[in-house]
Amino acid sequence: MRRNRILLTMLLFLVSLGSGLYSLFIPLFLLKQGVEFSYIIVYIMSFCLGGIISGMIFNYVIHKSGIKIPIIARCFLEPLIIFVLSLYPNFKLPIWIYGITLAIVQFMFWNCISVILIKSTEKHNRGKQQAWIKGSLWIANIISPFLGGLIINYLGYNYLYAIGLIIVLTSCIPTILLRQEIVITEKRVFFPSLKGEIGLHMIIAFFRGFSFVTLMFFWVIYLYNILGSELKVGSFSSLGSLLALAAVFIAGYVIDHFKKITALIISYSLTALSLFLSIFSGTPSKVFIFNLTNKFTSQSSQIMSDILFHHEIEDKDIPSYLSEILISFCLGGIVLSLFAFFSSYNLLFIISSLAILAAMGFSTKLKNLETPPQSQSGHE
């Protein structure tokens, strides 16, 4: 377990450092190449659709290839997709192709990581252990957006893509050393289960998907419209990641040691409030504040929800349930994206805020919210 946790920490740092250089800026790159905003929405929807497809085929793929192959595949396929994207507009593919292919590769990777995370962490210390592993991701995200903005500002997008892809390729090294055996059923998942405790988690994930798309895509474009440069967007995002890092450690500790229902209500309430108040963030000084609060609150509620779901499925068919919750999550993202065709940014913030409140409402119905007893054998 400990060995895998160390390797996961290294892997997530390298992948996030490399991918974080360019992922944030893809919608901005497309806008600067003359792509209309409506087609940016198509890109975002296709990204969510790629997540759904990834969930549908995840079990089948890892049953045939093993748990490590999709992780290694990202190291090679993502650079290829980004290289083709970097040729835009001289070499154009339909905008949705970039979104679907990139999402399939990335979400397949994250599902594999989640399987190993669940099997490599202990229930009574899962929050703390996952926080240390995911902390490396946010340390990388503190560095990469600011560095990416600098590279774009002084060297251009081509250098950005080249440097990022080299770093992503190096993440293959810790992946090869990972050891994880898990029983995987050869089946495809087409729709999330809505029954019982698992069904509640699926509904919660659906509503969480609204804020995921809002903050990952639309908030970045909103920042760019206010700030006017990739360097400023990258700087703001790096500072936000510093708050997200703090949120991961705080939420990981809280979910292990405190009353879960109280922690969930507080984290979801603060996330909803921050998103709603973002409608007043029309100046650089205000958007700076809400960028920080959105990152901190959204990561707090995300890690708590993820860990509670991991508790629920750790003795069940882990890959299948991870596939189902991914499908539900991305369905929420597609629904939110549909509103973007005829809504302002402020309305998207309000809708996402209401969705978070709905997620909170369903979270209060979960049964497994008591604090697990502490192990007497130590943390490792």
N, C-alpha and C positions, 0 to 999 in steps of 0.2 A: 504493500500500500504506500509506504513512505517513498519508495523509489519512484513509483508512478507519479506521486504528487510533485516530486522534484522535477521530473521530466516534463510533466504538464505545465509547470510554471515556466520552464525554459521555452517550451513550444509556444505557449500563448504570448509570451513576451516578443518572440521573434516574429510570429505571424502578425501580431497587432502592430508592431513597429513598422513592418514593411507595408502591410495592407492599409494601415492608418495614414500613410503618407498620401495616398491617392483616393481612398474610398470616400472620404468626406467631400472631395472636390469634383466627383464625377458629374453630378447635376450641374454644377457651375461651369465645368468644362463644356458640357453639351450646350448650355445656354450661350456661351461665348462663341460657339461654332455656328450660331444662328438657329439652333433648334427652338421651336416655339414652346411656350410653357405647357400647352396642352399635350405636347408629345413628351415633355418631361413627366407629366402625370402618367402617360402610357408606360414610360420606362419604370416608374415606381410601381404601377400595378403589375407589370410583367415581372418585376423583382419578387413581389408577393406571390404571384402565380408560380414562379420558379420554386419558391419555398414550399408551396402546396405539392408540386410535382415531386420535390425532394422527399417530402414526408410519405408520399404514396409508394415510392420505390425503395425507401431506405432499408427496410427489412430484407427485401429481396437482394439488394446489392451487397450488403454486408454478409448475408448468408453465403453468397457465392464467392466474395472476395476476402472476407475477414474484416475486422474492425479497423485495421491500420491503413488499408489501401485507400479509402476515401480521404483520409487525412493527408497521405502522401500525394494523392492525386491533386489536391488543392495546390500543392507546391509547384506543380507543373501546368495544370489547366488554367488556374487564375492568371498567371503571367501571360499565357497565350491569349486569353480573352482580353486582358488589358492592353496587350500589344496591338491586337486588332482594333480595339476602341481608340487607341492613340493615333491611328491612321485617319480617323474621322477629321474632316469631311472628304479627304482625298479618296478614301475607300469607305463607302457607306454600306452598312447593312441596315435592315429595318431596326428601328430603335428598340423594339421589344426583344429582339434576339439577345442583345447585350444584357438586358435585365434578367431574362429567364436563365440564360447559361451561367451568369455570375452567381445568381441566387442558388441554383441547384448545387454548384460546387461549394459555396460557402455554407449553406444550411446543412448539406450532407456532412461537412466537416464538423459543424457545431453539434450535430446530433451524436456523432462519434465521440466527441469530447465529453458530452453530457453522460454518455454511457460509462465512460472510463471514470469520470468524476464521481458518479454514484457508487461505482464498485470500489473506488479508492478512498472513500471517506466514510467515517463512522457516524451513525445516526446522532449520538449524543454530542458530537463535536463537528457535525457537518457544516454548520454555519461558519465557524471559525476556520476550519480547514479549507473550505471552498473560498472563503474570503482571501486567504493567503495566496491561493492559486490564481484567483481572478484578479487579485491586486496587481500581479505582474502585467496583466492585460492593460489595466488603467495606468500603470507607470509608463508603459509604452505609449498609451494614448495621450499622456501629458506631453511627451516629446514629439510625436509624429505630426499632429496637425500644425503646430507652430513651425516645425522644420519643413513640412510640406509647403506651407505658405511662403516661407523664405525661398525655397527652391523655385516655386512658380514665379515669384516676384523678380528674382535675379537671373534665373536660368531658363525657365519655361516648363511647360507640361511634359515635354519629351524626356527631360532629365529626371523629372519627378517620377515618371513611370519606370524609367530604367533603374533608378536607385531602389525604389520600392520593390521591384520584382526580384532584384538580386537578394535583398534581405529575406523575402518570402521563400526563396529557394533554399536558403540556409536552414529554414525551420524543419527540413526533412531529417536533419541529423538526430535531434531528440526523439522524433517520431519512430525512427527505426529501432530505437532502444526500448520503446514502450513494450510492456508485457501485460496482456490482458486476455483472459479466457472468459467467454460468456456464451451461453446457449442462445442461439438465434433461430427463430422459426422462419421458415421460408414462406412468407405470405406478404400480400400487399394490403395496405390500409387505404381505404377510399374516403372514409368519413369518420370524424371523431365520435366516440361513444358519449351519449348524453345521460347515461344512467348512473345513479348513486353518487358516491363521493368523487369518483373519477370524472363523471359528467360535470360536476360543479367546477372542477379544475379546468375542464375544456371551455366552459362558458366564461370563466374568469380570464383565460388566455385570449379568447375572442375579443373581449373588451380591452384587454391590455394591448392588443394589436393596433388599436386606434392611436394610442399615444406613441407607440414604437415608430410608426410611419411618420407621424407629425414631427417628432423630435429628430429622427434620423435623416429625413429628407426635407420636409417643408420648413422646418425651423432653420436649417442651414441656408436655404434660399432666402428666407426672411432676413436672416443676419446679413447676408450679402447685399440685399437691397438697401439696408440701413447703413452698413459700414462701407460698402463700395470697393473692397479689395479682398483677395484671397488671404493676404498676410494678416489682415485684421480678423477675418473669420477664423483662421487657424489659431491665432493668439487667443481669441475668446474661447475656442473649443478646448485648447490646452488647459486654460484656467478652469473651465468647467469639468474637465477630466480629473483635475486635482480634487475637486469637491466630490466627484463620483468615487474616487479612490477612498476618501474618508467615509463615504456612505457605505461602501462595500464592507469595510471593517466594522463599522458601527452596527449595521444591520445584521451582519454575520454573528456578532457577539450577542446582540439582543435576541435573535431568534433562537439561540441555543439556551439562553439563561432566563429570559423574562416571559411573561404571559403573552402568548402568541396573538390572541385575539386583540389585545390592546395595542400591540406593536403594529399589527396589520391595519387597524383602524386609523392610527396616527399617521402611518406612512402613506396610506392611500389618500387620506384627507389632505395632507400637505401637498401631495402630488397634484391632486385635483385643484387645490387652491392656487398653486404656482402656475399651472396651465391656464386657469381662468384669468388670473391677474396679468398674464402675458399679453392680453389685449391692450394693456396700457403701456406696453414697452416700445413706443414708437420713436425713441431717441437713443443714441449710442449709450448714454449713461444708464438709462432704464433697461435696455436690452442686455447690458452687461450684468446687471443684477439678476434678471430673470433667467439668463443663460446659466448662471450658477445655481439658482434655486431649482430650476428644472432638472439639471443634471443630478443634483444631490437627492432630491425627492424621488425621482423616477428610478434611480438605481437602488435606493433603499427598498422601495416596494417591489422591484423586480427580483432582487436577491432573496427577499423573504418568500415571495410566491414560488420561486424556483425551488428553494430548499424544502418547503412544505410539500410540493409535488414530488420531489425526489424521495422524501420520507414515505409518501403514499405508495410509490411504485417500486421501491427497492427490492421487494420480495416477489414482484410480479414479472410480467413480460416487459422488461424495460424498453427495448427498442420499439416495440409496437406502440406503447403509450407515449413515448417521445415523438413518434411519427404523428400520432393523433393530435397531440397538443401543438405541434408545429403547424399542422393543417388549420387548426382552429385559430391560432395566432395570426397566420397570414390571411385567413379569411377576413378577420377584423381589419387588417391593413388595407385590403381591397375595398371594403365598404367605406372606410375613411377616405380613400383616394377618390372614390366616386363623388363625394361631396366637393372635392377640390375643383371639379370642372365648373361649378357654378357658385362657389363660396369664396369669401375672403379669407385671409389668414386668420383674422380674429374669430370667424365662425368655426374654423378648424380647431382652434385652441379651445373654444367653448365645447364643441362636440367631444373632443378628446377628454376634457375635464369631466363631462357628464359620464363618459364611458368608464373612466376610472372610478367614479362614484358607484356605478353599476357593478364593477368588479369588486369593490369593497363590500357592497351589499351581499353578493353571492359568497364572498370569502367568510362572512360571519356565519354562514350556514355549514361550514366545514366542521367535521366532528373531531378530527385529529389535531386539536389545537392546544393540548396540554403539553407542558414542558417535560421532555424526556428526562429520566433520572440520570445523574452523572455517573460515568463509569469509575470504578474504583481502581482500574488498572492503568490509569494514566491516559494521556492524550494521544499517544501513538499506538 
